């Protein structure tokens, strides 16, 4: 019924709108035609100022009952003649209106010009009834009657459709609602007719059958899913247990690392204690101390300093190994020489613990290895064999060809041996295999570093141990058929041989040392005190060093790097860009011993790059070379 009503309203509205538009356009056209005809007939009277003829022409409008009033206006807009229908209340304007069509109350008015021989001599004005409002009311009444009749007919049809369409659809809706509430997909809707609604009922029942089938499949899959969930839960519990064990291992490793840091602190403090203690003894100016006694104190200080430097280098080496930045120089190395050096270094430790050591000759075996790293590996294995040996035990070091292209170094001890589970954890970082509470000091990383160094040299390391009898650690390396590279220990000799006097006719060379550490400045001053050919100037920081270099223009500059106010690198860059000081050789004296820093320093323009602690002979040799370069430039 609502659809029928909307359709009627749209149709009637369109029809009424079209009719009203046609009525308006037709009536306006009629009025314009009458106005033009009236203007044409009254033009002579208006031309000759004959009001009587003009009035008679206007009076003919009584034959048009819908025309309520009319008027003729002169060229100046004054009213010339007029007409008003009997009983009409239609006032005329005193002067001519604007030409065109416009509304006047509920009437319509037309104003057109009167043209004679191509010139306007006046205008005509007509005012007539405009029955648009009445026509709208009439159409509304007709539309209401038609709508009521149509709605009645629609109501009769809807009663028929209610029984034929709506009731079967409502029955299907009730079944659908019951299925959703009870989740009973076995329900079916009754088929009442064989038309489209019957087809809908059959389709609905078929859909319920498919849903019932899928529901049974979903239940079966849910049962399988539950079984899988139980299985995954069991696996997750197993994984959680593995994670718990891994966490425990990580915590143990963390504790081992903390113990390693504590042990490393002890190892660093021990040589520092010797350096500080003997230094304080020397500073007390003991009156009865003989020169030999004082030299003994100095030897202790130097030895402890070297040991401290070795510890620091080992820590740096470990860091480089862990980061993969360790540098190796793999070359043919005679194993007899390496074992001989290791024997000399290890014999005091073995004698102190009453351990017999035996180094078997290698029969001229040569291995491809880094000499320093190989020596570090052998010393670590032999020292462990001594430390963890039984009282009065022995250590045997053998070296022979293992197979074609390889040599094997083996270290055999007579200690307590290792259990199988200890062998498995042997090369784990920070794991001391239960020796944490024992009398022997250790870090738990020695074998880890040893293993990684051996692997970096292209070799392998392993162990064979029998509990109660001892262990044999072995290292396999590639053999070399090439002759070994000769190696000699550096001999600094007597520093007094490096003194020099000024050349005849030459003034002493000026050397500027820029260093913020007073102790380092004093050390260099003492080293150069015996050099009569050198006049030493010192500056406490980089900025003061730049000022003194520009003021004195020294022959050579010794430059520290890490200083307040201005670093050595910044000062070197400033002096290098200054034409007055660009020719001066600058030697870097710094504690930054990383290889990358040395390469970067030389690339930046340093003449030499020396690292602390200072080696006097290297410093003096670099200084002589820089002075020779400065003389050559002059």
C-alpha positions in Angstrom: 0.0 0.0 0.0 2.8 2.4 0.8 4.4 1.6 -2.5 1.2 2.3 -4.4 0.8 5.6 -2.5 4.3 6.7 -3.4 3.9 5.8 -7.0 0.5 7.7 -7.2 2.0 10.8 -5.5 5.0 10.8 -8.0 2.7 10.4 -11.0 0.1 12.9 -9.9 2.8 15.4 -8.9 4.4 15.2 -12.3 1.1 15.5 -14.1 0.0 18.5 -12.0 3.3 20.3 -12.4 3.2 19.8 -16.2 -0.4 21.1 -16.4 0.3 24.1 -14.3 3.4 24.9 -16.4 1.4 24.6 -19.6 -1.4 26.8 -18.2 1.0 29.5 -17.2 2.8 29.6 -20.5 -0.4 29.5 -22.5 -2.1 32.3 -20.5 1.0 34.5 -20.7 1.2 34.0 -24.4 -2.5 35.0 -24.8 -2.1 38.1 -22.7 1.0 39.2 -24.7 -0.9 38.7 -28.0 -3.9 40.8 -26.7 -1.5 43.4 -25.5 0.3 43.7 -28.8 -3.0 43.8 -30.7 -4.3 46.5 -28.4 -1.1 48.5 -28.7 -1.3 48.3 -32.5 -4.9 49.4 -32.6 -4.4 52.4 -30.2 -1.1 53.6 -31.7 -2.8 56.1 -34.1 -5.0 57.5 -31.3 -1.9 57.8 -29.0 0.0 59.5 -31.9 -2.8 62.1 -32.5 -3.6 62.4 -28.8 -7.1 61.0 -29.3 -8.1 59.7 -25.8 -11.7 58.9 -27.0 -10.6 56.4 -29.6 -8.1 54.9 -27.2 -10.8 54.4 -24.5 -13.1 52.8 -27.0 -10.4 50.4 -28.0 -9.8 49.5 -24.4 -13.6 49.1 -23.8 -13.5 46.2 -26.2 -11.7 44.2 -23.5 -15.1 43.6 -21.8 -15.4 40.7 -24.2 -12.5 39.1 -22.3 -14.0 38.6 -18.8 -10.7 37.4 -17.3 -9.1 40.7 -18.1 -9.7 42.8 -15.0 -8.0 46.1 -16.0 -5.9 47.7 -18.8 -4.2 51.0 -19.5 -2.4 53.0 -22.3 0.7 55.1 -21.2 2.4 57.8 -23.2 6.0 58.1 -24.1 6.7 59.9 -20.8 5.1 57.1 -18.8 1.9 59.1 -18.0 -1.4 57.2 -18.1 -3.2 58.1 -21.4 -6.3 55.9 -21.2 -7.6 53.1 -18.9 -10.1 50.4 -18.5 -11.4 48.5 -15.4 -13.9 45.6 -15.6 -17.1 46.0 -13.8 -16.8 45.0 -10.1 -13.1 44.4 -10.4 -10.8 45.5 -7.6 -7.7 46.0 -9.7 -6.0 49.3 -9.3 -3.8 50.5 -12.2 -0.3 52.0 -11.7 -0.2 55.8 -12.2 2.9 55.5 -14.4 4.1 52.9 -16.8 5.4 49.6 -15.3 8.6 47.9 -16.2 8.1 45.9 -19.4 7.6 42.2 -19.0 5.4 39.7 -17.0 5.0 40.0 -13.3 2.6 39.1 -10.5 0.1 41.6 -9.0 -1.4 40.2 -5.9 -3.3 37.1 -7.1 -3.4 38.4 -10.7 -0.9 38.4 -13.5 0.2 41.7 -15.4 1.8 42.2 -18.8 3.5 45.4 -19.9 4.6 45.8 -23.5 5.9 48.8 -25.6 3.8 50.5 -28.4 6.1 50.9 -31.4 5.2 53.2 -34.4 7.7 53.3 -37.4 10.4 51.7 -35.3 10.1 54.1 -32.3 8.4 53.6 -28.9 5.5 56.0 -28.5 4.1 54.5 -25.3 3.2 51.2 -23.6 0.2 49.0 -22.9 -0.6 47.4 -19.6 -3.0 44.4 -19.1 -4.0 42.9 -15.7 -5.9 39.6 -15.8 -7.0 36.8 -13.5 -4.4 34.1 -12.6 -6.3 31.0 -11.6 -3.2 28.9 -10.7 -4.1 28.7 -7.0 -7.6 27.4 -7.8 -6.2 24.9 -10.2 -3.8 23.6 -7.5 -6.7 23.1 -5.1 -8.7 21.3 -7.7 -5.8 19.0 -8.6 -5.3 18.2 -4.9 -8.9 17.1 -4.5 -8.6 14.9 -7.6 -5.3 13.4 -6.3 -6.9 12.6 -2.9 -9.8 10.8 -4.4 -7.6 8.8 -6.8 -5.2 7.9 -4.0 -8.0 6.7 -1.7 -9.3 4.5 -4.5 -5.9 3.1 -5.4 -5.1 2.4 -1.7 -8.3 0.5 -1.4 -7.5 -1.7 -4.4 -3.9 -2.2 -3.0 -5.4 -3.3 0.3 -7.5 -6.0 -1.4 -4.4 -7.3 -3.2 -2.3 -7.2 0.0 -4.8 -9.5 1.7 -4.4 -12.0 -1.0 -0.6 -11.7 -0.9 -0.6 -12.1 2.9 -2.0 -15.6 2.5 0.0 -16.6 -0.5 3.4 -15.1 0.3 3.8 -13.6 3.7 2.5 -16.4 5.8 4.8 -19.1 4.3 7.8 -16.7 4.7 6.9 -16.1 8.3 6.7 -19.9 8.9 10.3 -20.2 7.4 11.3 -17.3 9.7 10.0 -19.1 12.8 11.9 -22.2 11.9 15.1 -20.1 11.3 14.7 -18.4 14.7 14.1 -21.7 16.5 17.2 -23.2 14.8 19.4 -20.3 15.9 18.1 -20.5 19.5 18.3 -24.2 20.0 21.2 -25.0 17.5 19.0 -27.8 16.2 19.9 -28.1 12.5 17.5 -31.1 12.0 14.5 -28.8 11.8 12.8 -28.3 8.4 10.3 -25.7 7.1 6.9 -26.9 5.7 6.4 -26.4 1.9 2.9 -24.8 1.5 2.9 -23.9 -2.3 4.7 -24.9 -5.5 5.5 -21.4 -6.6 8.5 -19.3 -5.8 7.8 -19.4 -2.0 7.8 -23.2 -2.3 11.2 -23.0 -4.0 12.4 -20.8 -1.2 11.3 -23.4 1.4 13.1 -26.2 -0.4 16.3 -24.1 -0.7 16.0 -23.2 3.0 15.7 -26.9 4.0 18.6 -27.7 1.7 20.7 -25.0 3.4 19.8 -26.5 6.8 20.9 -29.9 5.6 24.3 -28.5 4.5 24.8 -26.6 7.8 23.9 -29.8 9.7 26.6 -31.7 7.7 29.2 -28.9 8.2 28.3 -28.7 11.9 29.0 -32.4 12.3 32.3 -31.9 10.5 33.2 -29.0 12.7 32.5 -31.1 15.8 34.9 -33.8 14.5 37.5 -31.2 13.7 37.1 -29.7 17.2 37.8 -33.0 18.7 40.9 -33.3 16.6 41.9 -29.8 17.6 41.5 -30.6 21.3 43.7 -33.6 20.8 46.3 -31.4 19.1 46.0 -28.8 21.8 46.8 -31.4 24.4 49.7 -32.5 22.3 51.0 -29.0 21.8 50.5 -28.3 25.5 52.7 -31.2 26.3 55.3 -30.0 23.9 55.1 -26.5 25.3 55.6 -27.8 28.8 58.7 -29.6 27.5 59.9 -26.4 25.8 59.3 -24.5 29.0 61.4 -27.1 30.9 64.1 -26.7 28.3 63.8 -22.9 28.6 64.1 -23.2 32.4 67.2 -25.3 32.0 68.6 -22.8 29.5 67.9 -20.0 31.9 69.6 -21.9 34.6 72.6 -22.3 32.4 72.6 -18.6 31.5 72.4 -17.7 35.1 75.3 -20.0 35.9 77.2 -18.4 33.0 76.4 -15.0 34.4 77.6 -16.0 37.8 80.7 -17.4 36.2 81.3 -14.1 34.4 80.9 -12.2 37.7 83.4 -14.5 39.3 85.7 -14.0 36.3 85.5 -10.2 36.8 86.3 -10.7 40.4 89.2 -12.9 39.6 90.4 -10.5 36.9 90.2 -7.6 39.5 92.4 -9.7 41.8 94.9 -10.4 39.0 95.1 -6.7 38.1 95.4 -5.6 41.7 98.3 -8.0 42.5 100.9 -6.3 40.2 99.5 -2.9 41.1 100.1 -3.7 44.7 103.7 -4.5 43.9 104.1 -1.3 41.9 102.6 1.0 44.5 104.2 -0.7 47.5 107.8 -0.7 46.1 107.3 2.7 44.7 106.3 4.0 48.1 109.3 2.3 49.7 111.6 4.0 47.2 109.8 7.3 47.9 110.5 7.0 51.7 114.3 7.5 51.1 115.3 4.7 53.3 118.7 5.7 54.7 120.2 2.3 55.1 119.0 0.8 51.8 121.9 -0.2 49.6 121.9 0.5 45.8 121.5 -3.2 45.2 118.4 -3.2 47.5 117.0 -0.2 45.7 117.7 -1.9 42.3 115.8 -4.9 43.6 112.8 -2.7 44.3 113.1 -1.2 40.8 113.2 -4.7 39.3 110.0 -5.6 41.2 108.3 -2.5 39.9 109.4 -3.1 36.3 108.4 -6.8 36.5 105.0 -6.0 38.0 104.4 -3.4 35.4 105.2 -5.8 32.6 102.9 -8.4 34.1 100.2 -5.8 34.4 100.7 -4.8 30.7 100.5 -8.5 29.8 97.2 -8.9 31.7 95.8 -5.8 29.9 96.9 -7.2 26.5 95.2 -10.5 27.3 92.0 -8.8 28.1 92.2 -6.8 24.9 93.0 -10.0 23.0 90.0 -11.7 24.5 87.8 -8.8 23.5 89.1 -8.9 19.9 88.6 -12.6 19.7 85.0 -12.4 20.9 84.3 -9.6 18.4 86.1 -11.4 15.5 88.7 -8.7 15.0 91.8 -10.5 16.2 94.8 -10.2 13.8 97.0 -13.2 13.2 100.3 -13.4 11.3 100.4 -17.1 10.1 103.9 -18.1 9.0 106.2 -21.1 9.3 107.2 -21.4 13.0 109.8 -23.9 14.2 108.2 -25.8 17.1 111.6 -26.5 18.8 112.1 -22.8 19.4 108.6 -22.3 20.7 108.8 -25.3 23.1 112.2 -24.1 24.3 110.9 -20.7 25.1 107.9 -22.1 26.8 110.1 -24.5 28.9 112.2 -21.5 30.1 109.1 -19.6 31.1 107.3 -22.5 32.8 110.3 -24.2 34.7 110.1 -21.8 37.7 106.4 -22.6 38.2 107.0 -26.3 37.8 109.9 -26.2 40.3 107.9 -24.3 42.8 105.2 -27.0 42.7 107.6 -30.0 42.5 106.3 -31.0 39.1 108.7 -32.7 36.7 108.5 -31.4 33.1 109.8 -33.0 30.0 109.8 -31.3 26.6 110.5 -33.9 23.8 112.4 -32.6 20.8 110.2 -32.1 17.8 112.7 -33.3 15.2 112.6 -30.1 13.3 108.8 -29.9 12.9 107.6 -26.6 11.4 103.9 -25.5 11.8 101.9 -22.8 10.0 100.8 -20.6 13.0 101.1 -17.2 14.6 104.2 -17.4 16.7 102.9 -15.3 19.6 99.5 -17.0 19.7 101.0 -20.5 19.4 103.2 -19.7 22.3 100.2 -18.4 24.3 98.3 -21.7 23.5 101.2 -24.0 24.6 101.8 -21.9 27.8 98.1 -22.1 28.7 98.0 -25.9 28.3 101.3 -26.5 30.1 100.4 -24.2 33.0 97.1 -25.9 33.4 98.8 -29.3 33.5 101.1 -28.0 36.2 98.4 -26.3 38.3 95.9 -29.2 38.3 98.5 -32.0 38.7 99.0 -34.1 41.8 101.9 -33.4 44.1 105.1 -34.9 42.7 103.5 -35.4 39.3 104.9 -34.9 35.9 104.1 -33.1 32.6 105.3 -34.4 29.2 105.1 -32.2 26.1 105.5 -34.1 22.8 105.6 -32.8 19.2 105.5 -35.0 16.1 103.9 -35.4 12.7 100.3 -36.5 13.2 99.5 -37.4 9.6 100.3 -36.0 6.1 100.3 -32.3 6.3 99.7 -31.9 10.0 101.8 -31.8 13.2 100.5 -32.5 16.7 101.5 -30.9 20.0 100.4 -32.9 23.0 100.5 -32.1 26.7 100.2 -35.0 29.1 99.8 -34.7 32.8 99.4 -37.1 35.8 96.5 -35.2 37.5 93.1 -36.5 38.7 91.7 -36.6 35.1 88.2 -35.5 34.0 84.8 -37.1 34.1 83.0 -37.5 30.7 80.5 -34.7 31.7 83.4 -32.5 32.6 85.0 -33.1 29.2 81.7 -32.0 27.5 81.8 -28.7 29.4 85.5 -28.2 29.0 85.4 -25.5 26.4 82.5 -23.5 27.8 83.2 -19.9 28.8 83.6 -19.1 32.5 83.3 -22.8 33.4 86.0 -24.0 35.8 84.6 -27.5 36.1 84.0 -27.4 39.8 87.4 -25.8 40.7 85.9 -22.5 41.8 86.4 -23.2 45.4 89.8 -24.9 44.9 93.2 -23.4 45.8 94.1 -22.6 42.2 93.4 -19.2 40.8 91.8 -19.1 37.4 89.3 -17.2 35.1 87.6 -20.0 33.3 88.3 -18.5 29.8 91.8 -19.8 29.2 90.8 -22.9 27.3 88.0 -21.0 25.5 90.6 -18.5 24.2 93.0 -21.3 23.4 90.4 -23.2 21.4 89.4 -20.1 19.4 93.0 -19.2 18.7 93.8 -22.7 17.5 90.7 -22.6 15.2 91.7 -19.2 13.9 95.1 -20.7 12.9 93.4 -23.4 11.0 93.9 -26.2 13.6 92.0 -28.3 16.1 92.2 -28.9 19.8 91.0 -31.9 21.8 91.4 -33.9 25.0 91.6 -37.5 26.1 91.2 -38.0 29.8 91.0 -41.0 32.1 89.7 -40.3 35.7 92.4 -41.1 38.2 95.3 -41.3 35.6 95.5 -37.9 34.0 94.7 -36.1 30.7 96.3 -35.5 27.4 95.5 -32.2 25.6 96.5 -32.1 21.9 96.6 -29.4 19.2 96.8 -30.3 15.5 98.2 -27.6 13.2 99.1 -27.6 9.5 102.6 -28.5 8.8 104.9 -26.3 6.7 107.6 -27.4 4.3 109.0 -23.9 4.0 111.9 -22.7 6.2 110.8 -21.0 9.4 110.9 -17.3 9.8 113.8 -16.3 12.1 112.8 -14.7 15.4 114.8 -12.8 17.9 114.0 -11.1 21.1 114.3 -7.4 21.2 117.3 -6.2 23.2 117.1 -2.6 24.3 120.7 -2.6 25.5 122.0 0.3 27.5 120.1 3.6 27.1 123.3 5.5 27.6 124.4 4.4 24.2 121.6 6.5 22.7 122.9 9.8 24.2 124.3 12.3 21.7 126.1 15.7 21.8 125.3 18.6 19.6 126.9 18.6 16.2 129.8 21.0 15.8 128.5 24.4 14.7 124.8 23.4 15.3 122.6 24.6 18.2 120.6 22.0 20.2 117.4 20.9 18.5 114.1 22.1 20.1 111.6 19.4 21.0 108.1 20.3 22.3 106.3 17.6 24.4 102.5 18.2 24.7 101.2 16.0 27.6 98.7 16.6 30.4 100.0 13.9 32.7 102.9 15.3 34.9 104.4 11.8 35.5 104.6 11.2 31.7 106.2 14.6 31.2 108.8 13.9 33.9 109.5 10.4 32.4 110.3 11.9 29.0 112.3 14.7 30.6 114.4 12.1 32.4 114.9 10.1 29.2 116.1 13.2 27.3 118.1 14.7 30.1 121.3 13.1 28.9 120.7 14.3 25.3 122.9 17.4 25.0 121.7 17.9 21.4 118.1 18.4 22.5 116.3 21.3 24.3 113.0 20.1 25.6 109.9 22.3 26.0 106.6 21.0 27.6 103.0 22.1 27.3 100.2 20.8 29.7 97.4 20.6 27.1 96.7 20.8 23.3 95.7 24.4 23.2 98.9 25.6 25.0 100.9 23.2 22.8 99.5 24.9 19.6 100.4 28.4 21.0 104.0 27.3 22.0 104.5 25.6 18.6 103.6 28.8 16.8 105.8 30.8 19.2 109.0 28.7 19.3 108.6 26.7 16.0 110.3 23.5 17.4 112.1 21.0 15.3 110.0 18.0 16.5 106.7 17.8 18.5 105.8 14.8 20.8 102.0 14.8 21.1 99.7 13.0 23.5 96.1 12.4 22.2 93.7 12.3 25.1 94.0 15.7 26.7 91.6 18.3 28.1 90.5 21.5 26.2 92.0 20.1 22.9 92.9 16.6 21.9 96.2 15.7 20.3 94.5 14.9 17.0 92.8 18.3 16.9 96.1 20.1 17.7 97.9 18.1 15.0 95.3 19.1 12.5 95.6 22.8 13.4 99.4 22.7 13.2 99.3 20.7 9.9 97.1 23.4 8.2 99.2 26.3 9.5 102.0 27.2 7.0 104.3 28.2 9.9 104.2 24.8 11.5 103.1 22.4 8.7 106.7 21.2 8.2 107.2 20.1 11.8 107.3 16.2 12.3 104.8 15.3 15.0 105.2 12.0 16.9 102.1 10.6 18.6 102.6 9.3 22.2 99.3 7.8 23.3 97.8 5.0 25.4 95.4 4.1 22.6 97.0 0.9 21.4 94.2 -0.3 19.1 95.5 -1.1 15.5 92.7 0.9 13.9 93.8 4.0 15.9 97.4 3.6 14.8 96.4 3.4 11.1 94.1 6.4 11.4 96.8 8.4 13.2 99.4 7.8 10.5 96.8 8.5 7.8 96.1 11.9 9.6 99.7 12.9 9.2 101.6 11.8 12.4 105.3 11.1 11.7 105.3 8.1 14.0 102.6 6.5 16.3 104.1 5.2 19.6 102.0 3.6 22.3 102.3 3.7 26.1 104.0 2.3 28.1 106.9 4.0 26.4 109.8 1.9 25.2 112.8 4.2 25.5 114.8 2.9 22.6 111.8 3.1 20.2 111.1 6.7 21.4 114.7 7.8 20.9 115.0 6.1 17.5 111.8 7.8 16.3 113.0 11.1 17.7 116.4 10.8 15.9 114.6 9.9 12.7 112.3 13.0 13.0 115.2 15.3 13.8 117.0 14.0 10.7 113.9 14.7 8.6 113.7 18.2 10.1 117.4 18.9 9.2 116.9 17.6 5.7 113.9 19.9 5.3 115.9 22.9 6.5 
